[in-house]
Amino acid sequence: MDERLLAVTYLSILVVLLLGGSWFLVRQVLRTRRVETSLSRLQEKLSNGKGTSQDYYELGGIFLDKRLYSQSIVQFQKALKCKDLKGAENIAVVYNALGFSYAAQEQYDLAIRQYKEALDQTPDYVTALNNLAYAYEKKQLIAQALETYAEALKYDPTNSIAKRRAESLSKRVTPSSAS
């Protein structure tokens, strides 16, 4: 009798694990299908020349998620050229995404230029400030990185990324005085 209970328990655990794994698999398939559908819809629309800056930005974002950085750069540049792209915040978001694409390819000089363009549009854009500071870090421009993180903290004192990175950089710059 005890062996039957143990077998039923093991079988129940196996069924629960299989159901859980199936749920995650179906969820991933649906997510991938949704992204691929959006990708094909946007490519079709843009190949006909009827796209808006939002369409180019969305397609660039999909390419960014797929780690197709050079293709995302092209789409973000097209979004910036669209005449319907209005509003400093919208323009700043596209410049920030363009900078992120360059940074992902380790083209930090180009990334820095794009982040600065984003900040010219919206000086209090904390995400662009974080990204700019990170690019400075990668270029070993520690003083500029610290200054940029401090500026991000000025706009958002609860910014955990800027706090953590600024503390880490400060420790590297200022050696601890151990006696």
C-alpha positions in Angstrom: 0.0 0.0 0.0 2.8 2.3 0.9 4.5 1.7 -2.5 1.3 2.7 -4.3 1.1 6.0 -2.5 4.8 6.7 -3.4 4.1 5.8 -7.0 1.0 8.1 -7.1 3.0 10.9 -5.5 5.9 10.6 -8.1 3.4 10.4 -10.9 1.6 13.5 -9.6 4.8 15.5 -9.3 5.7 14.4 -12.9 2.4 15.5 -14.2 2.6 18.9 -12.5 6.2 19.4 -13.9 5.0 18.5 -17.4 2.0 20.8 -17.2 4.3 23.7 -15.9 6.8 23.1 -18.7 4.0 22.9 -21.3 2.6 26.2 -20.0 6.0 27.9 -20.4 6.5 26.4 -23.8 3.1 27.5 -25.1 3.6 31.0 -23.7 7.0 31.3 -25.4 5.5 30.1 -28.7 2.7 32.6 -28.5 5.1 35.4 -27.7 7.4 34.5 -30.5 4.5 34.2 -32.9 3.2 37.7 -31.9 6.7 39.2 -32.5 7.1 37.5 -35.8 3.6 38.6 -36.9 4.4 42.2 -36.0 7.8 41.9 -37.8 6.2 40.7 -41.0 3.4 43.2 -40.8 5.8 46.1 -40.3 8.2 45.0 -43.0 5.2 44.6 -45.5 3.9 48.1 -44.6 7.3 49.8 -44.8 8.2 48.1 -48.1 5.2 49.8 -49.6 6.5 53.1 -48.3 3.5 53.9 -46.1 5.3 53.9 -42.8 5.4 56.4 -40.0 8.1 57.2 -37.6 6.3 55.0 -35.0 6.5 52.0 -37.5 10.2 52.5 -38.1 10.8 52.8 -34.3 8.8 49.7 -33.6 10.6 47.7 -36.3 13.9 49.0 -34.9 12.9 47.8 -31.5 12.1 44.3 -32.8 15.5 44.1 -34.5 17.1 45.4 -31.2 15.3 42.6 -29.3 16.6 40.1 -31.9 20.1 41.5 -31.5 20.1 42.6 -35.2 21.8 45.8 -34.3 22.9 47.1 -37.7 19.3 46.6 -39.0 17.9 48.4 -35.9 20.2 51.3 -36.6 18.9 51.7 -40.1 15.3 51.7 -38.8 15.9 54.2 -36.1 17.7 56.5 -38.6 14.6 56.2 -40.9 12.4 57.1 -37.9 14.4 60.2 -37.3 14.1 61.3 -40.9 10.3 61.0 -40.9 8.4 64.3 -41.0 5.7 63.0 -38.6 8.2 62.6 -35.7 7.2 65.4 -33.4 7.9 66.3 -29.8 11.2 66.5 -28.1 10.5 63.4 -25.9 9.7 61.2 -28.9 12.8 62.4 -30.7 14.9 61.8 -27.6 13.6 58.2 -27.3 14.6 57.4 -30.9 18.1 58.9 -30.4 18.5 56.9 -27.1 17.5 53.7 -28.9 19.9 54.5 -31.7 22.7 55.1 -29.2 21.9 51.8 -27.5 22.2 50.0 -30.9 25.6 51.5 -31.4 26.7 50.7 -27.8 25.6 47.1 -28.3 28.1 47.0 -31.2 30.8 48.5 -29.0 30.8 51.7 -31.1 30.8 53.9 -28.1 31.8 57.2 -29.8 28.7 57.0 -32.0 26.6 55.9 -29.0 27.8 58.9 -27.0 26.9 61.2 -29.8 23.3 59.8 -30.0 22.8 59.9 -26.2 23.9 63.6 -26.3 21.4 64.3 -29.1 18.7 62.6 -26.9 19.7 64.8 -24.0 19.7 67.9 -26.2 16.0 67.2 -26.8 15.1 66.2 -23.3 17.8 67.2 -20.7 16.2 65.3 -17.8 15.9 62.0 -19.7 17.4 59.7 -17.0 17.6 56.6 -19.2 19.8 58.5 -21.7 21.9 59.8 -18.9 22.5 56.3 -17.5 23.3 55.0 -21.0 25.7 57.9 -21.6 27.5 57.3 -18.4 27.8 53.6 -19.2 29.3 54.5 -22.6 31.7 56.8 -20.8 32.7 54.0 -18.5 33.4 51.7 -21.5 35.6 54.4 -23.0 37.4 54.7 -19.6 36.2 58.2 -19.2 35.6 57.8 -15.5 35.3 61.5 -14.6 32.6 62.1 -17.2 30.8 58.9 -16.2 30.7 59.9 -12.6 29.5 63.4 -13.5 26.8 62.0 -15.7 25.6 59.5 -13.1 25.5 62.5 -10.6 23.3 64.4 -13.1 21.0 61.4 -13.4 20.7 61.3 -9.6 19.9 65.0 -9.6 16.8 64.3 -11.7 16.0 60.9 -10.1 17.5 60.5 -6.6 16.1 56.9 -6.4 17.9 55.8 -9.5 19.4 52.5 -8.3 21.5 52.0 -11.4 23.2 55.4 -11.2 23.7 55.0 -7.4 25.3 51.6 -7.7 27.5 52.5 -10.7 28.6 55.8 -9.2 29.6 54.1 -5.9 31.5 51.5 -7.8 33.4 54.1 -9.9 34.1 56.2 -6.9 35.7 53.3 -5.2 37.9 52.7 -8.2 38.9 56.3 -8.5 39.4 57.0 -4.8 41.6 54.4 -3.3 40.7 53.4 0.2 43.0 54.7 2.9 44.0 51.6 4.8 46.6 52.1 7.5 
